[in-house]
Amino acid sequence: NINAYGTYSKLINDHDIKVMGGYNQEHYDYLYSYAEKLYPLPVDQHSLNLATGASNTRDDDNRNSSRSIFSRLNYNWKSRYLVEFNTSYFLSSRFEKQKRGHGYLSSSAAWRISEEAFFEPLKTVVPNLKLRFSYGSLGNANIGSYDYIPIMSVSQSGFSLDGNLVNLTSAPAPKSDNFTWETVESFNLGLDFSLFNSKFNTTLDVFRRDTKDMLANYRSLPSVFGASVPKENIASLRTKGWELNVNWNDSFTLLDDRFMYGVYFNVSDYMSQITDYYNPTNYLADYYVGQTIGEIWGLTTLGYFLTDEEAKKSAVLSSSSTSRVYASAGTIKFEDKNNDGVISWGDRTLDNPGDYRVIGNETPRYQFGLTLNGAWKGFDMNVFFNGVGKRDIYPGAEAVNFWGPYNRKYQVMTKHVIENRWTPE
């Protein structure tokens, strides 16, 4: 790879200006070869020429390159107003020639309120107060080196012609003309402040990230077409979240020496939602516009049926269009949301989900971390804790450790389950 850049800075009175520009080039070349041939008898000399058994050979050739130019402009006035602009232009061999290039912009601005004259009376309490804003766009080309090229594969069939196995060449999968860079746009608003002679410091960030032109399958094709649906840049995702960092650093005298300690705490949260996706029927087995990533769809429970008579009057559980499961005493009671007498998925669409609703979300929420450290007389200690404040989990049907050893009719019940099964008493 090649990475070259240059900088220029100029201070004019209270105006501090810095300029940077550069060029980057990377090339990845992966060549792999493998050959194998079986020996009929043990020999001391290892050579493919001495082997007469079955052979196996394969190789791989993977190459890609990228180039980019970039620039940055920084402006600083009395460490009070700070502005930055960035530009970049990328070229990647992972796309066809007409769509290999893409340009991106980003900028940020900060206002150090604590450096203003009107804030001077408060600096003994709040020595640092800064407001920040940033916007940036960046491209994503994390795809295969040859995904834009229709590729044919060669294989050997299982039938023979004139005593020889027939070689086959498969038809290449179709490729879309709409196949190019994904773009990620980020907006961030931040606040920094310090208290108590900068012993207490806090950073708060609120952000929004839009992932545009995501690669996804546009539409289904008839099965007689004989090929998979090509991917196109047609999907979008929006993520909103926030992050809080708080730390305290101080020291005190302990046995004629200073004991230095620090407490660091951070917590963050985010949620993502589909903003653009081709799903005209809003089929729930696929992504759909408005979907929150991590949604868990399920039935609402109302306890257990206490008697067989109560169960017979309830809605029956539909496992398919031709199968009905009738409840009995001890069976979980599900809520018939649409009052049609059947517990089912309906059309399994957003407009008709039957009795299913969003009952949770598996995205980790309120992720936090706590670090405690101390140093005294050459000894130091560091303790770290982390966790998640909220997360919903729906185990799979075969998760025996969650549902119990008898969650399928074909499984064997243990003696403990039989002796402790549910009864009306």
N, C-alpha and C positions, 0 to 999 in steps of 0.2 A: 504494500500500500504506500501511498504518497500523501503526506499531510504538510502543507506549507501555508504560513500566514505571516502577516506583518501588521504592526501597530504604529499609530502616530498619535501624539498627545500635545495639547497646546493649552496653556493657562493664560487667559486674557483678563486681567484684573480679577474679578471674582468668578469668572466663567471658566470652568474646567471642561475641556472637550477632548474626547478620545475617539479614535477611529480604528477599526480593525477590519481586515479583509483577508480571505484565504481561499485555498483550493484543496480538495480532498479527492483521492482516487483509490479505489479498492478493487482487487481482483481475486476471485476465489476459483481454484482449479483442483478438482478432486478426481483422481483416476484410480480405479480399483480393478484388479484382475485376480481370478482364482481358477486353479486347475487341479483336478483330482482324478486319479486312476487307480484301480484296485490291483493289488498283487495277487497272483494265484498261489504263490508259495512264499514263505518267509525268506528274505534276502538281506544281506548286510549292506548292500549298496542301494541307496534310495534314489531312484531315477524313474521318471515317467516312461522312458524308453524300455525299461525292463518289465513294466506292467502290461498285462494283456487283458485285464478285467474291464468292467464298466467304467466309463469316464464321465466326469462332470466338470463343466467349465462355465464361467460366468464373468462378466465385467460390468463396470459402471463408469460413466463419464459425466461429471456434473460441473458446469462452469457458469459463473455469473460475474458481472462487473457493475460498478457504480461510480459515478462522478458527481461532484457537487462544488459549487462556489457559494461563498457566504460572506456577509459583511455585518458589522455592528457599529452603531453610533451611540456614544454615551455623552450626556450633558449633565453637569452638576453645578449648581449655583449656591455657594456658601454652605454646602452640605444640607441645604434646606429643601431645594427642589431638585429631584433626580428624574431623568428621563432616559429611556433606552429604546432604540429601534434595531430590529434584526431583519435581514432578508437572506433568503437562500434559494437556490435552484438545484434540483436533483435530476440526475439521469440514471436509469436502471435498465439493465439488459433483460430483466424479468418480464418486460412488456414489449409489445411490438413497436417498431420504430416510430410510428406516428404518435404514440402515447407514452413514450419513455420519459419525457421531461415534465416536471411540474415545479412551480414556484410557490414559496410560502413566506408569510410575513408574521412578525410578532413585535409587540411593544409593551413597555411597562412604564409606570410613573409612580413616584412616591413623594409624599409631603411629610417632612419631619416637623410636625407642629411644635415640638418642644424647642426648636431653634428659632421660633418667632419671638419678636420682642414682647408681644402681649402675654406670652406664656412664661416669661422670666420669673414672676412671683411664685409660680407653681413648681419650678424645677427642683426645689429642695424636696418636694414630695414625689413628683413624677419626673425623673431626670430624662426619660426618653418616651416619646409618643410619636408614632409614625403611622400614616395611612398609606396603603399600597393598592394599586390596581394593575392588572396585567391581562393582555390578550395574546394568544399565540395559536398558530396553525402549523401542523406538522404532518408529513406524509407517512404512510405505512405501505411497505412493499414486501412484507413478510409472507411471501408465497413461494411456490416452487420455481425453479429456474426456467422451466419450459411449460408452465401451465397455459400460456397463451398459444401454444403450437398444437395443432391436431396431431396426435401421435398414434401410429399403428403398431400393434404388438404381433409378434410372430410366435407360433406355437406348433406343436405336433399333435395331430388328431389321434383318436383311438381306433380308426379304421384304416384299412390298407387298400391300395390300388396297384394292381400288377405286382403284388407281393411286397410293396413298400408302404410304410406309414405316410399318410398325406400331410404335408405342411400347410398350415393355415395362417392367414393374415387377417386380423380383425379390422373392421371398419373403425376409423378414428371417431372419437366422441366429438360432437359439434362444439365449436368455440364461438363465443359471442364477440361482436365488435365493440360492445360496451364492457371492456375489461381494462381497468387502469388503476391508478393509485386510490387508496382509501385516504381520507383526510380527517384529522382530529383537530377540532377547534376547542380551545380552553379559555374560560373567563375566570378570573380570580380576584377577589376582594379581600384584603388582609388588614389587620390592625396589630401593631406591636406596641407594648408599653412596659415600663419598668417602675418599680416602687422601692422605697426603703434603700436608697443609695445603690440601686440596681441589684440588690440581693434577690428581689422577687421579679421575675420576668414572665411575660405572657405573650403568646402569639396565637391569633385567631384568624383562620382562613375559611372563606365560603367560596365554593367553586361550582362551575357548571362545565361539563365536557360533552361536546357533540361529536359523535363519530359518524361521519357522513360517507356515502358511497361505499358501504360495506358490501363485500362479495356475498351473494346469496343466489339460490335457484329462483329464477323468475316465474316460471309456470310449469305445470306438469305437461308431459307429452303422451300421446297414445302409446300403449305398450307395443304396438306393432312397429313403432318407429325404430326400436331396437337399439337405442342409445340413451345415455343419461342426459339429464337437463343441464345445459351449460350454466356456469355461474356468471353473474353480471353485477355491476356496482349499483344496486338498487335499494339497499336497506340502510336505515339510519337508527342510531341509538343515542339517547340523552341520559347523562348521569349527573345527578345533583348531590352535593354533600358538603361536609364541613370538617374542620380539624382544629383541635385546641391543644396547645402545648403550654404547660406551666412548670416552672422550675424555681427552686429556692437554693441559694448557695450562701454559706456563712461559716464562721469559725468562732471558737471560744477557747479559753485557756483551761487545760486539763493537766494537772500535775506538772506545772511549769513548762508545758509545751502546748502548742496550738493544735486543737482538734478541728480539722476541716471536714465539712460534710455537705452533701447535696441531695436534694429530693427532686426527681423529675417525673412528671405525670403527663400523659398524652391520651386523648380519646378522639375518635373520629367516627363518622357515619356517612353512608352514601346509599343511594338507590338508583337503579337504571331502568329505563322504560323504552320500549320500541316506539319510534316515531314514524317510521316508514318501512313497509314490508308488503310484498305482494301475496296477499291471502284474501281473495275476494269473498270467500264464504266464511271467513273468520273461524276456520276449523281449529279446534283447541289442541289438536295433536301437533300443530305447527305454531310458529310465532305469529302474532297478530298485532296490528297497530293499537297502542294503548296498553299492551301487556307489560307488567312489571317483572323484570327478570327475577327468577327464583320462586315464582308463584307455585303454590301447592293447591291443587283442586281436590276436593273430597266431599264426603257426606257429613251432615250434621247429626250427631248422636243425641238421643233423648233418654239414655239409660238402658235398662234391660226390660224385656217382656217378663212379667211375673207369672203369668199363667198361659197355658196353651190357648185358652179361649180368647184372651186379649190378643195373642199373636195372630190368630185366625182372622181377626177383624182388621188387621193392619194391612198396609200396602205390601205387596210381594216384591222381592228383590229380583231384578232382571239381570242375568249374567249375559244374555244374548237375546236376539230377536225371537228365538224359539225355545228358550229355556227360562224357567221360573224357579226361584228358590223360596220355599215357604218357611216362615219363621216358626219357632216354638218357644216354650218357656226357657229363659236363660239366654236367648238370642239378643244381640244388640239391636236396639230400636233406632232406626234411621228416620229422619224427618222427611216427609213427603212434601217437598217445597212447592211443587206445582199442582198438588192435589189431584193427580190422575190415577191414583191407586197402584202405581208401579214405581219402585225405586230404580231409576235408570239414568243414563247419560243423555237422554233425549236424542237430538241430532248431533250432539257433541260439537256444537258451534256456540259462539258467543251469544247469539240470539236465542238459542234453545239448548241450554246446558243441562236440561232435565232437572234433577235434584242436586246436582253438583254445584258447589260454590268455591270461591277462593277461601281456604281455611287457614292459610299460613304462608310463610315465605322462608326459604332456606338460605337467603343471603345473610351472612354474619352482620349483625348490627352492633353499634357502639363498641367497636374494638378499642381496647385500652391497654396501656402499659404503665408500669410503675418501677422506677429505678431508684435505689437507695445506695449511696456510697459514702465512705468515710476514710480519712487518712490521719494517722497519729504515730509519731516516733518511728517512721519508716515502715509502718504496717498500713495496709489498705484493705478495704472490704468493698465488695460490690454485690448487691442483691437485685434481681430483676424478676418482676411479675408481669404476666400479660394474660388477657382473657377476652371474652366476648360477652357483651351485656344481654344479647337476645339473639336467638336463632331457632327457627322451627325446623323439625326433622320429621320426615315421614319414611319410616323404614320400609324396605321392600317386602313383598309378600312372604318370602322365605326367610326373613330375619327371625330365626327361632328364639334368639336371646331376648328379643323384644316382645314378640307376640306369644311366646310360650312354645313348648315342644309339640303342641297339637294345634297347628293352625291350618292344616290341610287334611282332608278326609282320608288321604292315602297314607298318612303318617301314623306311626305306632304310638299309642298313649302309654305314658308311664304310670306306675302304680300310684305315685303321688298325685298325678292329675286326676285319675279315676276316683281316688278317695277324697279329693278336695274339690271336686267339680261343683258347679253352681247347682243349688237346689232351691225350691221355693221357700224353704224354711230359713 
